[in-house]
Amino acid sequence: MRERLSIGVVAPLVAPLREAQPYGNHIFLTDLARGLAARGHDVVVYAAEGSQVEGLRLDTVPVAPEIEGRFLLLRGNEAAEAQAMAQAFDRLFARLRRRGHDVVTQHAFDREAIAADPGVPTLHTLHLPPLREEVMAAVRATPMPVATVSERCAGLWRDACGREVGVLPNGVPPMPGPEGPVEPVALIAGRISPEKGVATAIRAAWLAGLVPCVVGEIYDPDYYRSEVAPLRHVARMLPALPRHQVRALMGCAAVALMPVEWEEPFGLVAAEAQLAGCPVVGYRRGALPEVVVEGIGGHLVPPGDEAGLVAAIGASCRLDRAAIRRDAEERFGMDACIRRYERALVALGD
């Protein structure tokens, strides 16, 4: 077994990596890269031009306008985007092959990335549920191992693709303690899009007597204009913030709200909030029941039950925040997550 690996980390190319970013897979893969480097591995992250992340070796590739910001759920001109995506990943993997890594950990949810020939053993991590047929076809066809971030999401992928899919749950780095007294604020963090239930969360927070605080980037402009903007008068709206600022808000918020409208593959915001001692209230969908232990880390209610959300907010505000933090530290420690990836990559490279 090698003590030190040369590892390539492939990021999605639809947006640059930033210190202030609302995309869970971007946040996680930068944490993973830092953790692997800290354990003595030679790590290079391949990402879109314009990426700026402290403490990481970056190799950036230019990205055509056709795919800038064209996230999975917002695809438009499919043919033009597919061609531009293929060209971008061709450039990326050409650079990767020249560097001669031992293994690659690949995190882009694009057919072009999964179907590419990186020239070295590659582990594909699927950060989303099976939503697009062309991605599922690439997952079925690739001879490389694939994994996803929760048991729930792995089950969906196995059913959809009829192949083995491993589970590598996300981890969260250590967080500072709360920076002040708990405030009557409900934190709604992440991208502003319908599957995240942002408008529902604002309504529930307001009805529960809390100030809704939305922190994130507008992912779906149509959803923002029709559902979220009319509620701005009752909410505090903040842009995507650096990680330490979001953590400070979590430490002081009464609850974090996640009334998700899809099969949430993991729920990094839920894990981070609990590590800050902040209870989570949301819908019992996707992997959230794996991430939020009922009655300890918060309360989950049946999907669509907005009245239930309001009641759960009140109940969650009475939970022991120190106990929430202790439980989360045991389940979401980044060290354990890094070791899981390290074992998988060492086995892949042997």
N, C-alpha and C positions, 0 to 999 in steps of 0.2 A: 504494500500500500504506500503510495506517495505521501510524504509528509507535506510537500508544498506543490500546489497545482497552479498552472497557468489557466485562468478562467476568463472566458468572455461572457459578458452579461449583455443580452440584447433587449433593448427597450422598445416600446411602441414608437412609431415615427409620426403619429398624427399631431403630437405636440412636444415641444422641448421639455426637458427635465428642469425644474425650477425648485428653489428653496420654498417658495410659496406656491403650492399646487393643490388642487382639490381632488386629484385622481388617485384612488387608493393603490392601484397597481404601480404607478410611478413612485409613490411614497414608499411602498414596500420594497421595490427592487433597489432603490437607493440605500435603504436600510440594510438589505441583504448584501449588497456589494461592499458597503463599509464593514459589515460584520465579517465577511469572508477575508477581506484585506487585513482586518485586525488580527485574524487567526494565522496570518503569515502567508496567505496565498497571493499570487500575482494577478490582480484583477483589473480588467479594462471594461468600461461600460460603453457600448455603442448606442448612440442616440441621435436625435434630430439636431441639425444645426441650430445654434442659439441656446443649447442647453448650458446651464451654469449651476453646478452643484459643488459645494466645498468638500474637499477631502477625498475626491474620486478622480481617477484617471479617465478622461473622456476621449472618445474618438467619435467625432460628429460628422454626419453626412448631410448634404443639402437635400431639402424636401421640396417637391414641386407644389405650387399653389393648389393644385387639384386635390391634394390630400391634407393640407394644413387645416387642422381643426375638424376634419371629416371623421368624427368618431363613429363607432359601430352603429349607433342608433340614429345617426344623422346622415347616412349615405345618400348622395344625390345622383350624379351622373356616374353610374356604376362602371361603365366601360373605361372612361377616362381615368377614374380613380384607381381601378385595378391596374391599368398600364403604368400609371405614375407610381403606385405602390410597389409593383414588381421591379421597376427601375431603381427605386430607392433601396430596396432590400438587396438587389443585385450588387449595388455599390457597397452596401454595408458588409455583406458576406464576403465580397472580394477582399476587403480590408482585413476582415476577421481571419480569413484563410492565410493571408500573407504573414500574420503575426504568429501563427502556429500554436494556438492554444491546445491544452490537453483536453479540455471539456468546455461546453457552452451551456449556460442556463438562459433560456429564451422565454421572454414574457410578452411578446406582441401577439395580440389576438387577431391575426390576419392570415388568410390562406397563404399569401405570398411568403410569409415568414416561416410558417409551419411546413410548407411544401418545399422550401429551399434546401439545397444541399450545402450545409455548412462545412463539410469536409472533415469534421471532427465529431466525436460523440456529443449528442445534444439532448438535454432534458427540456421539454416544453411544459411550462406551467400555464394552465388555463385559468385566467382570473375572472372569467365570465361564464355563465351557463351556456348550454348549446342553443344559440339563437339564430345562427345563419348556416344554411345548408353547405355553402362552399367551405366554411371553416370545419364543419363536421366531416366533410369528405376528405379534407386534408388530414384531419386527426385519424380517420380510419386508415388512410394510406401510408402515413409515415411509419417507418420502421423504428423510429426513435421512441423512447419512453415518454409518456405524458403523465402529468399530475395536475391536480387542482387543489383548492384551498380549504375545502370542507367536505365532510362525509356526504352532506346533502347534495352538493354540487357534483361530487364524484359519482353518486348514484345516477344523477341525470345524464352525465356523460356516458356512463357504461350502458345505460338503456338506449341512448341515442346512437352510439357508435359500435356497440357490441365488442368492445375490447377492454383490456385492463387499464384502469386509470388510478394512479396512486393518489394519496392525500398528503399534502405538505401544508399544514395550517400556517397562516401568517403569524408573525410575532411582532411585538412592539418594543422599542428601546425603553430603557428606564425613563421615568418622567419625574420632574420636580414636584414637590408637594403643593397643595393649594396655596395661593398667594394672598388670600384674604378671606373674609367671611362669605358664606354662601349668599348669593344674591337671588332675588325673585326673577330669574332669567331662565328661559328654555333655549338651549343651544341647538341649532339646526345647521350642521356642518356638512360640506361636500358639494358636489356639483348640483346646480339648480336645473332639475329635469324631472319629468313626470314620474319615472320609476322610483325616485327618491321620496316622493310624497311631500314635497316642500310646502305646498299650499295647505294640505291637510294638517301638517305640523304647526303652521302658523295659526290656523283656526283653533286647534286644540289647545295650544299654549295660551292664547288669548282668553278662551273660555275658562281655562283653569286659573286665571288670574296672574299669569306670568307674562313677562315681556319676551316675545319671540325675537331671537337674535340669529339671523341667517348669515353664515360665513361661507362664501363659495363663489365660484365662477358660473356665469350663465352658460349652460351647456346647450339648452334647447330654447332659442329666442322666442319661438311661438308660444311655448308653454309659459315662459316668463311673462310675456305680454298679456296672455289671456287669463292666467290663474294666479300668478304671484304679484305682479305689479298692482292689481286692484287692492291688495292687502298691505301695501307698503306703509299705509298710514298707521298701522298698529304694530309694525315690526321695525327692528333695527337691522339695517342691511349693511353688511361689510363685504369687501372683496376677499378673494383668497389671501390668507395671511401666512407668514412663516410659521413653521411648526411650533416653535416655543410660544408664540402668541396664542395659537389655538389651544395649546395645552393649558396655558394660564386661564383662558376662558372656561375650559372644562373644569378646572379646579374650583372655580367660583360659581358655576352655573348650578341651578337647582336640579335640572335634569337635562339629558340629551334626548332628542326626539328622532325616531326612525320609523315612521309609518310607511314602510316600503311597499311599492306597488308591483313588485316583481320577485323572482326567485333570487333574492340577495345571495351572492356566492360566498361571502364571508361577513363583511361589516366591520371594516377597520375602524371606523368612527366609534362603533360600540365598544370595541376592545380598548381603544385609547381613552375613551371617556371613563370606563371603569377603572383603568389604571390611575386616573386622576381622582378617583373616589366619587365620580359623578354617576348616578343611576341612569339607566337607559329605559326609555318607554317607546314601544313600537308595535308593529304588527308581527304576529307569529307566522313569518314567511321565510322561505329559503333557509339559510344557515343561522339566522338570528337565534333560534332556540339553542343552538350549539354554543353561541358566543355569550348569550345573556342567560345566566342561571336564574330561573324564576324565583322571585322573592329574596334573592341575594344581590344580584347585579342590577335588578330592575324588574319591570313587569311588561309582559307582552300580551296583547289582546288579539282576538280574531280579526283577520283582514276586513277592512271596511267599517269597523265598529268605532266611529269617531267619539261617541259618548263614552265608550269603554276607555279610549285614550285619555279623556279628561279625568275620569275616575282613577286611572292608573297613575297619572301624574301626581295626584294628591297622595296616593299610597307610597309611591316611590320616594317622595320627598321626606318620608319618615324612616327610610332605611338607614342603616349604619354605614356611613361613608368610609370609615376605616376598614370595615369588614369587606366592603366592595373592593377596595384597593388590594387587600390581602389576597382575596380570591383571584383577582385578575392577575396579580403578580405570579401566582402559581401556574396559571393556565396560559398566559400569553408572553412569557419571558422570551426576549430576543435571543438569548444564548442558546436555549433549547431549539429554537427555530433554525439558527445558523448551523447547529450540529446536525440537525436532520438533513439540511441541504448538503452539508459537507459529506455526510455518509453517502447520500445518493450520488453525488458527483464523483467521489472517489471510486465507488463501485462501478460507475459508468466508465471511468477512465481506465480501470484495470483490464 
